Amino acid sequence: MAAPASEAERQRDKERTRADILAVATREFADKGYTGARVDEIAARTSTTKRMIYYYFGGKEQLYIAVLEQAYSAIRTLERQLDVEHLDPEDALRRLAALTFDHHEAHPDFIRLVSIENIHHAQHLAQSEILAGLADPALGGLAVVLERGRAAGRFRADADPLDIHMVISAFCVFRLANRHTFQAIFGRDMLDPARREHYRTMLGDLVIDYLTA
């Protein structure tokens, strides 16, 4: 007879199953939106069942919220891990901007999820108990860098962390979310590898030019 699984093994299995569900659900919601996504389809593409998905998450809406939480947590974790305290304020801002640029380019599903949730007026995101707290890493690091720049007399006195975050996010989200319409209208692919470093540098220039104006 096989030995019974240990508690640690059961916990690892549970975590793997939950991660598998979230990975498949992320793609399903990103591709089809909240309304079009089907839990049956998510179950069919994982090693679990619809009943098990409801057991882990409670229902479709709770699963969707968990997908949003994971997506936002990923970028916030990267922001927390980025060490810019030893850098010159201008270089630190460029690094922060580049981090968002790289993350968004590598995670197009995140951009689609953000767009979808805005269509729903953030009604699902607003129900999350953890997403509001995730704003702190995004603004905390910016605030520290901006204060260092102001103290050195190099950044404008009215620089606001949320404004800077908005500028960086707007550039990076637009580049992904509007790629196809922009190309159809202007004939330029904003994800053309030949232009990547140009856009990455331009984003840093926009932020620094504003702060030092």
Backbone torsions as a table, in degrees:
resi	resn	phi	psi	omega
1	MET	NA	142.0	178.9
2	ALA	-71.7	143.6	178.7
3	ALA	-69.5	142.8	178.8
4	PRO	-63.4	144.2	180.0
5	ALA	-64.8	141.1	177.7
6	SER	-74.3	165.2	179.1
7	GLU	-61.4	-38.3	-180.0
8	ALA	-64.3	-40.4	179.1
9	GLU	-66.2	-41.0	178.4
10	ARG	-63.6	-38.0	179.3
11	GLN	-67.0	-40.2	177.7
12	ARG	-64.4	-40.6	177.6
13	ASP	-62.7	-41.5	179.5
14	LYS	-63.2	-43.5	-179.4
15	GLU	-67.0	-38.9	177.9
16	ARG	-65.6	-42.2	179.6
17	THR	-63.7	-44.0	-179.8
18	ARG	-63.4	-42.7	179.2
19	ALA	-64.4	-39.5	178.6
20	ASP	-63.2	-43.7	178.9
21	ILE	-62.3	-44.9	-178.2
22	LEU	-64.4	-38.6	179.9
23	ALA	-63.8	-46.0	-179.7
24	VAL	-69.4	-40.7	179.8
25	ALA	-64.2	-36.3	177.9
26	THR	-58.6	-47.2	179.8
27	ARG	-67.1	-40.0	-179.3
28	GLU	-63.6	-47.0	179.7
29	PHE	-68.5	-38.7	-179.9
30	ALA	-66.1	-37.1	-178.7
31	ASP	-77.8	-38.1	-170.2
32	LYS	-117.4	-3.3	-178.5
33	GLY	78.9	171.0	-179.2
34	TYR	-64.5	-44.1	-176.2
35	THR	-68.7	-40.7	-175.5
36	GLY	-81.0	-21.0	-178.5
37	ALA	-67.6	146.8	-178.8
38	ARG	-126.4	129.2	178.1
39	VAL	-63.2	-35.3	177.3
40	ASP	-57.6	-41.5	-179.4
41	GLU	-68.6	-40.1	178.1
42	ILE	-62.4	-43.3	178.7
43	ALA	-62.8	-40.6	-178.2
44	ALA	-65.5	-26.4	-177.4
45	ARG	-97.4	5.1	176.5
46	THR	-122.0	174.1	179.0
47	SER	-92.4	43.2	-177.9
48	THR	-144.8	-166.1	-177.8
49	THR	-127.9	166.0	177.3
50	LYS	-60.2	-41.3	178.6
51	ARG	-59.9	-41.0	-179.8
52	MET	-66.7	-37.3	177.0
53	ILE	-61.0	-44.2	177.7
54	TYR	-64.9	-33.6	178.2
55	TYR	-64.2	-43.9	-177.7
56	TYR	-74.7	-37.0	-169.9
57	PHE	-119.2	-20.2	177.3
58	GLY	100.6	-30.4	-179.2
59	GLY	167.2	178.7	-177.3
60	LYS	-60.6	-46.0	-177.1
61	GLU	-65.0	-42.2	178.8
62	GLN	-64.7	-36.0	176.5
63	LEU	-65.0	-42.9	178.9
64	TYR	-62.6	-42.3	178.0
65	ILE	-63.2	-40.2	177.6
66	ALA	-62.8	-37.3	176.7
67	VAL	-63.9	-45.0	177.5
68	LEU	-61.6	-43.8	-179.8
69	GLU	-60.9	-43.1	179.7
70	GLN	-66.0	-41.3	-178.6
71	ALA	-63.7	-46.0	179.2
72	TYR	-70.4	-35.3	-179.6
73	SER	-63.1	-34.0	-178.2
74	ALA	-61.9	-47.3	-179.6
75	ILE	-70.6	-36.2	178.2
76	ARG	-65.7	-36.3	177.2
77	THR	-63.1	-43.6	178.4
78	LEU	-61.6	-40.1	179.6
79	GLU	-64.3	-40.2	178.7
80	ARG	-65.6	-34.4	-175.8
81	GLN	-80.2	-17.4	-177.3
82	LEU	-72.9	120.7	-178.6
83	ASP	-97.1	106.6	179.7
84	VAL	-121.4	5.5	-176.3
85	GLU	-63.1	-29.4	-177.3
86	HIS	-86.2	-4.0	-175.3
87	LEU	-93.6	154.0	168.9
88	ASP	-56.7	143.4	-176.9
89	PRO	-53.0	-41.3	179.1
90	GLU	-64.9	-43.5	179.1
91	ASP	-65.5	-36.7	178.9
92	ALA	-63.2	-42.7	178.8
93	LEU	-64.6	-39.4	177.5
94	ARG	-63.8	-39.0	178.8
95	ARG	-65.8	-42.1	178.8
96	LEU	-63.7	-42.4	178.5
97	ALA	-65.3	-41.8	-179.5
98	ALA	-65.0	-35.0	178.2
99	LEU	-60.5	-46.7	179.0
100	THR	-65.3	-41.8	178.1
101	PHE	-57.1	-49.3	-177.9
102	ASP	-67.0	-42.9	-178.7
103	HIS	-62.7	-48.6	-176.2
104	HIS	-64.6	-39.0	178.4
105	GLU	-63.6	-37.0	-177.7
106	ALA	-81.4	-12.5	-176.4
107	HIS	-130.9	68.6	180.0
108	PRO	-61.4	-27.0	176.9
109	ASP	-61.6	-34.3	177.8
110	PHE	-61.3	-43.8	-180.0
111	ILE	-63.6	-41.7	179.4
112	ARG	-65.2	-40.5	179.1
113	LEU	-63.6	-42.0	178.2
114	VAL	-61.9	-43.9	179.2
115	SER	-62.7	-42.9	179.5
116	ILE	-63.4	-43.2	-178.4
117	GLU	-68.0	-31.1	174.8
118	ASN	-67.9	-33.7	174.9
119	ILE	-59.9	-34.8	179.7
120	HIS	-90.9	15.4	176.7
121	HIS	58.0	30.2	177.4
122	ALA	58.6	26.9	-177.0
123	GLN	-68.6	-27.9	178.0
124	HIS	-83.3	-44.6	179.1
125	LEU	-57.4	-37.5	-178.8
126	ALA	-64.5	-19.3	179.9
127	GLN	-83.9	-12.9	-178.1
128	SER	-69.5	139.4	179.1
129	GLU	-87.9	-9.4	-176.3
130	ILE	-116.0	-19.7	-173.3
131	LEU	-66.3	-34.5	179.4
132	ALA	-61.5	-40.6	179.7
133	GLY	-68.7	-20.4	-179.4
134	LEU	-73.1	-9.6	178.3
135	ALA	-70.9	-25.6	-175.4
136	ASP	-58.3	-48.4	179.0
137	PRO	-61.2	-36.3	-178.6
138	ALA	-63.6	-38.3	-176.0
139	LEU	-96.6	-29.0	-177.1
140	GLY	-62.0	-47.7	178.9
141	GLY	-64.4	-40.2	177.4
142	LEU	-61.9	-43.3	-177.9
143	ALA	-60.8	-41.3	-179.9
144	VAL	-64.4	-45.3	-179.3
145	VAL	-65.7	-42.6	179.1
146	LEU	-62.6	-39.5	179.5
147	GLU	-64.9	-39.2	178.0
148	ARG	-64.8	-39.7	179.0
149	GLY	-66.7	-38.6	177.8
150	ARG	-67.4	-42.5	-179.2
151	ALA	-62.0	-30.6	179.3
152	ALA	-85.8	-0.6	179.3
153	GLY	73.6	23.3	-175.8
154	ARG	-109.0	-21.2	179.3
155	PHE	-111.3	147.9	179.8
156	ARG	-59.7	148.1	-174.0
157	ALA	-69.8	-26.1	-176.1
158	ASP	-94.8	14.3	-178.9
159	ALA	-63.1	127.5	-177.0
160	ASP	-113.7	129.0	-178.2
161	PRO	-55.7	-40.3	-178.1
162	LEU	-67.8	-35.1	175.8
163	ASP	-62.5	-44.5	-179.6
164	ILE	-65.3	-42.8	177.1
165	HIS	-59.2	-40.1	-179.5
166	MET	-64.2	-43.9	-179.5
167	VAL	-62.6	-46.7	-179.9
168	ILE	-62.7	-48.4	-178.2
169	SER	-63.5	-42.6	-178.5
170	ALA	-59.4	-45.7	-179.7
171	PHE	-62.2	-48.9	-175.0
172	CYS	-69.4	-40.2	179.5
173	VAL	-69.2	-43.9	-179.9
174	PHE	-58.2	-42.3	-177.1
175	ARG	-59.8	-34.6	179.4
176	LEU	-89.7	-49.2	-172.2
177	ALA	-67.6	-30.4	-174.8
178	ASN	-108.8	15.9	-175.7
179	ARG	-56.1	-48.6	-172.0
180	HIS	-73.2	-43.3	178.8
181	THR	-67.4	-37.7	179.1
182	PHE	-62.7	-41.6	179.6
183	GLN	-68.5	-39.2	-179.7
184	ALA	-64.2	-35.7	-177.1
185	ILE	-84.5	-45.6	-172.9
186	PHE	-107.1	-7.7	178.9
187	GLY	72.7	23.0	179.0
188	ARG	-125.1	129.9	176.2
189	ASP	-90.5	112.6	-178.2
190	MET	-70.3	-10.0	175.9
191	LEU	-103.3	14.4	176.0
192	ASP	-59.7	120.4	-178.8
193	PRO	-54.7	-29.9	-178.7
194	ALA	-67.3	-22.1	-179.0
195	ARG	-104.7	-0.3	-172.8
196	ARG	-57.4	-52.6	-177.5
197	GLU	-66.3	-31.8	175.7
198	HIS	-60.3	-47.9	-179.1
199	TYR	-68.8	-39.3	-179.8
200	ARG	-61.7	-42.2	177.8
201	THR	-71.1	-39.9	-179.2
202	MET	-60.3	-39.1	178.2
203	LEU	-60.2	-46.8	178.0
204	GLY	-61.7	-40.2	179.1
205	ASP	-62.1	-42.3	-179.9
206	LEU	-59.5	-45.1	-178.7
207	VAL	-66.0	-48.2	-177.7
208	ILE	-67.2	-40.4	179.2
209	ASP	-60.9	-40.5	177.6
210	TYR	-64.9	-45.6	-175.7
211	LEU	-68.7	-27.5	-177.3
212	THR	-103.5	6.1	-178.6
213	ALA	-65.6	NA	NA
